[in-house]
Amino acid sequence: MDISLWRTLDAASNRASEGLRVIEDFVRYGQNDKYLTTELKSLRHQLDSTLKKLDRLTSIQSRDTFGDVGTTLQGKLEQARSNWHDLLTANFKRLQQALRSLEEHAKLIDSAAATAFEQARYQSYSLEKMVMTTIAASNTFADVAIYVLIDGQASQPVFESLVTKLLHAKADVIQLRDKNLDDRTLVARAQCLRQQTVGTGTKFIVNDRPDIARIVSADGVHVGQEELTVAQARMVLGPGKLVGVSTHDINQARQAIRDGADYIGVGPTFPSGTKSFDHFPGLDFLREVAAEITLPAFAIGGITADNAAQVTAAGIHRVAVSGCVNQARDPRAVIDSLRSLLAG
């Protein structure tokens, strides 16, 4: 076999392994994300296993670093990384290009290895989406802690009054969730909420209805386990919008990350006065999420200023609330209290 083939396989193997290690180190040490680190580590082990199918000794013996004409050819961008996005993008592309080269060249000697490299490349595309979305979302929600759910209220004036109170109280996110209003009335409420939140720091999310979210230019949509998928919601919403997902166990939380969600709701945590549940994953679920996931997670279900400290102790520092704020005489005092407890 031509020595140039082994040189190519050797170089591509090194590039793939190096790029993957940089990404894994960033996620592991820079983000402390156990789930993504585990997924990256799994791909690394899969790649190592496939590389062992090749004759590594022959590849190494064919290596000629000093005689490689490419070692002296280096673009200016290769020496610069402006931010985490540049670093991760460069190394994901390095990994993917190397896997493609391995796939094509391995076809000349081992079709099974070529197929394994192909599958690893597809997996790297999914991991890129998961990693980039998680880190971007963590930045988007860096200062977000209080997520308030409201319905359409008895009338437009009452609705506007409640929204005004919530904005004065500095709610970070307001979600419009109403299963009883007809579509036209729901759109009218959503348009009102959009008008009131424009220019504020408060994000506006529509529950379950990406069509209405798009019509009124909401910041995003929230879906449950039985509604549209993240991909379907994005098809309706268009690019640049937030998609959140309700999760009730750790496998659903992991799947939301794989699907590319921007945040997750985790719960129900406690019995709720506004919604009934058959099952309460409770604080144990919160602990599981906190232990392995860095995608922004909002604990939901019966949370008040009286039990928020338990949420924080479980490792979650964001909450989604409804009655304890909306029915309070002083919503701002409740939100301030929650924010203080969550920061502890």
C-alpha positions in Angstrom: 0.0 0.0 0.0 1.3 3.5 -0.9 3.0 5.2 2.1 1.1 8.4 1.3 -2.1 6.7 2.3 -0.8 5.9 5.7 0.6 9.4 6.1 -2.8 10.8 5.3 -4.6 8.4 7.8 -2.1 9.3 10.5 -2.5 13.0 10.0 -6.3 12.8 9.9 -6.4 10.6 13.0 -4.3 13.1 14.9 -6.4 16.1 13.8 -9.7 14.3 14.7 -8.4 13.2 18.2 -6.9 16.7 18.9 -10.0 18.6 17.9 -12.3 16.3 19.9 -10.0 16.6 23.0 -10.1 20.4 22.9 -13.9 20.4 22.8 -14.1 17.9 25.6 -11.7 19.8 27.8 -13.7 23.1 27.2 -17.0 21.5 28.1 -15.5 19.5 31.0 -13.4 22.2 32.7 -14.9 25.4 31.3 -18.5 24.5 31.6 -18.6 21.7 34.2 -21.3 20.0 32.1 -21.3 16.3 33.0 -23.8 15.2 30.4 -22.1 16.8 27.4 -18.7 15.7 28.7 -20.0 12.1 28.8 -21.4 12.3 25.3 -18.1 13.7 24.0 -16.1 11.1 25.9 -18.3 8.4 24.3 -17.5 9.7 20.9 -13.8 9.8 21.7 -13.8 6.2 22.8 -15.8 5.2 19.7 -13.2 7.0 17.6 -10.3 5.4 19.4 -11.9 2.0 18.9 -12.2 2.5 15.2 -8.6 3.9 14.8 -7.4 0.7 16.4 -8.7 -1.2 13.4 -6.1 0.5 11.3 -2.4 -0.4 11.5 -1.3 2.4 13.8 2.4 1.2 13.8 2.5 1.5 10.0 0.8 4.9 10.2 3.4 6.2 12.7 6.3 4.7 10.8 5.0 6.5 7.7 4.9 9.9 9.5 7.2 12.6 8.3 6.4 15.8 10.2 9.6 17.6 9.2 8.9 16.8 5.5 5.3 17.8 5.6 4.9 20.8 3.4 1.7 21.9 5.3 3.5 22.6 8.5 4.8 25.9 7.2 1.5 26.9 5.7 -0.7 28.6 8.4 -3.5 31.1 8.0 -3.8 34.2 10.2 -7.0 32.9 11.7 -5.4 29.8 13.0 -3.5 31.8 15.5 -6.5 33.8 16.8 -9.6 32.8 18.8 -11.7 35.8 19.8 -14.2 33.9 22.0 -15.5 30.5 23.0 -17.6 30.4 19.8 -14.5 30.7 17.6 -12.6 28.1 19.7 -15.4 25.6 19.5 -16.3 26.2 15.9 -12.7 25.8 14.8 -12.3 22.5 16.6 -15.6 21.0 15.6 -14.8 21.8 12.0 -11.3 20.3 12.5 -12.9 17.2 13.9 -15.5 16.9 11.2 -13.1 17.5 8.3 -10.7 15.0 9.7 -13.4 12.4 10.1 -14.4 12.9 6.5 -10.9 12.4 5.3 -10.6 9.3 7.4 -13.8 8.0 6.0 -12.8 8.5 2.4 -9.3 7.2 2.7 -10.3 4.2 4.9 -12.6 3.1 2.0 -9.4 2.0 0.2 -8.4 -0.5 2.9 -11.3 -1.1 5.4 -15.0 -0.5 4.5 -16.2 -1.2 8.0 -13.8 1.4 9.5 -15.0 3.9 6.8 -18.6 3.3 7.9 -17.7 3.8 11.5 -15.9 7.1 10.7 -19.0 8.2 8.8 -21.2 7.5 11.8 -18.8 9.4 14.1 -19.0 12.4 11.7 -22.8 12.4 11.9 -22.6 12.2 15.7 -20.2 15.1 15.8 -22.8 17.3 13.9 -25.4 16.5 16.6 -22.8 17.2 19.4 -21.9 20.5 17.9 -25.6 21.5 18.0 -25.9 20.3 21.6 -22.7 22.0 22.8 -23.2 25.3 21.0 -26.9 25.6 21.9 -26.2 24.9 25.6 -23.4 27.4 25.9 -25.3 30.1 24.0 -28.4 29.5 26.1 -26.4 29.7 29.3 -25.2 33.2 28.2 -28.7 34.2 27.2 -30.2 33.2 30.5 -27.2 34.2 32.6 -29.1 36.8 34.7 -32.5 35.2 34.4 -34.0 33.6 37.5 -37.7 34.4 37.8 -40.1 33.1 35.1 -43.8 34.0 35.6 -46.7 32.2 34.0 -49.9 34.1 33.4 -53.3 33.4 31.8 -55.3 35.8 29.7 -57.3 37.1 32.7 -61.0 38.1 32.7 -60.5 41.1 30.4 -57.9 43.0 28.4 -57.6 45.8 31.0 -57.2 43.3 33.9 -54.5 41.5 31.8 -52.7 44.8 31.0 -52.7 45.7 34.7 -51.2 42.4 35.7 -48.5 42.6 33.1 -47.7 46.2 34.2 -47.2 44.9 37.8 -45.0 42.1 36.7 -42.8 44.4 34.6 -42.5 46.8 37.6 -41.6 43.8 39.7 -38.7 43.0 37.2 -39.9 39.5 36.2 -37.3 38.1 33.9 -39.6 36.0 31.7 -43.4 36.1 31.3 -45.1 33.2 29.6 -48.7 33.5 28.3 -50.5 30.2 29.0 -54.2 29.9 28.4 -56.0 26.8 27.3 -59.5 28.3 27.4 -59.4 31.5 25.3 -60.4 31.4 21.7 -57.5 32.0 19.2 -58.4 35.6 18.3 -58.6 36.6 22.0 -55.4 34.8 22.7 -53.7 36.6 19.9 -55.0 39.9 21.2 -53.6 39.2 24.6 -50.3 38.1 23.1 -50.0 41.3 21.1 -50.7 43.3 24.2 -48.0 41.4 26.1 -45.6 41.9 23.2 -46.2 45.7 23.1 -45.7 46.0 26.9 -42.5 44.0 27.0 -40.8 45.6 24.0 -37.8 47.6 25.1 -37.7 46.0 28.6 -35.4 43.3 29.8 -38.3 40.9 30.2 -38.6 38.0 27.7 -42.0 37.0 26.4 -42.8 33.3 25.8 -46.0 31.8 24.4 -47.1 28.4 25.7 -47.6 25.6 23.2 -48.4 27.9 20.3 -45.5 28.6 18.0 -47.9 30.0 15.4 -49.2 32.7 17.7 -45.6 33.3 19.0 -44.6 34.0 15.4 -47.6 36.2 14.6 -46.9 38.5 17.5 -43.0 38.3 17.3 -42.7 36.8 20.8 -39.2 35.9 22.0 -40.1 32.2 21.9 -42.4 29.3 22.7 -42.6 26.6 25.4 -43.7 23.1 24.6 -44.6 20.0 26.6 -43.9 16.4 26.1 -47.1 15.9 24.1 -46.9 19.1 22.0 -44.8 19.9 19.0 -41.1 18.8 19.1 -38.3 21.4 19.3 -37.6 21.0 15.6 -41.2 21.4 14.6 -41.6 24.5 16.8 -38.5 26.0 15.2 -39.9 25.3 11.8 -42.9 27.5 12.6 -41.1 30.1 14.7 -38.2 30.7 12.3 -34.5 31.2 13.4 -33.3 33.2 16.4 -36.2 32.4 18.7 -36.2 30.5 22.1 -37.7 27.1 22.5 -38.3 25.7 26.0 -39.4 22.2 26.9 -41.1 20.8 30.0 -39.3 17.7 31.4 -40.4 15.3 34.1 -37.4 12.9 34.4 -33.7 12.9 33.6 -34.1 11.1 30.3 -36.5 13.8 29.1 -34.1 16.5 30.2 -31.2 14.8 28.2 -33.5 14.4 25.2 -34.3 18.1 25.3 -30.6 18.9 25.0 -30.2 16.5 22.1 -33.2 18.2 20.4 -31.6 21.6 20.8 -33.8 23.2 23.4 -32.8 26.6 24.8 -34.0 25.8 28.3 -36.0 23.3 30.2 -38.7 23.3 32.8 -38.1 20.7 35.5 -40.8 19.4 37.7 -43.3 19.4 39.1 -41.4 20.0 42.3 -44.2 20.5 44.8 -48.1 20.3 44.7 -49.4 23.3 42.8 -52.5 25.5 43.3 -52.8 26.2 39.6 -52.2 22.8 38.0 -52.8 19.2 39.0 -50.3 16.5 38.5 -50.4 12.7 38.9 -46.7 12.4 39.6 -44.2 14.5 41.4 -40.5 13.9 40.6 -39.8 16.5 43.2 -36.5 17.6 44.5 -34.7 14.4 43.6 -35.2 15.2 39.9 -33.9 18.7 40.5 -30.7 17.2 42.0 -30.3 14.9 39.0 -30.5 17.8 36.6 -28.2 20.0 38.7 -25.6 17.2 38.9 -25.1 16.8 35.1 -26.8 19.5 33.0 -25.9 23.2 32.5 -28.6 24.0 30.0 -30.7 26.7 31.8 -33.3 24.8 34.0 -36.3 26.3 35.7 -37.8 24.4 38.6 -41.6 24.5 38.4 -44.6 23.3 40.4 -45.8 24.8 43.7 -42.8 27.0 44.3 -43.1 29.9 46.7 -40.9 32.0 48.9 -41.5 29.4 51.6 -39.9 26.5 49.8 -37.5 28.2 47.3 -34.6 27.6 49.6 -35.1 23.8 49.1 -34.9 24.4 45.3 -31.6 26.2 45.7 -30.3 23.5 48.1 -31.1 21.0 45.3 -28.8 22.9 43.0 -31.3 24.8 40.8 -31.2 28.6 40.9 -34.1 29.4 38.5 -37.8 29.0 39.1 -41.1 29.2 37.1 -43.9 30.5 39.3 -47.5 31.6 38.9 -50.0 31.9 41.8 -47.4 33.0 44.4 -46.6 36.1 42.3 -49.8 36.8 40.3 -52.1 36.6 43.4 -49.8 38.5 45.7 -50.7 42.0 46.9 -47.1 43.0 46.2 -45.7 41.0 43.3 -42.4 42.9 43.4 -41.8 42.0 47.1 -42.4 38.3 46.3 -40.1 38.4 43.3 -37.4 40.2 45.2 -37.7 37.6 48.0 -37.5 34.7 45.5 -34.5 36.3 43.7 -32.7 36.7 47.0 -33.4 33.1 48.0 -32.2 31.8 44.6 -29.0 33.7 44.8 -28.1 32.1 48.0 
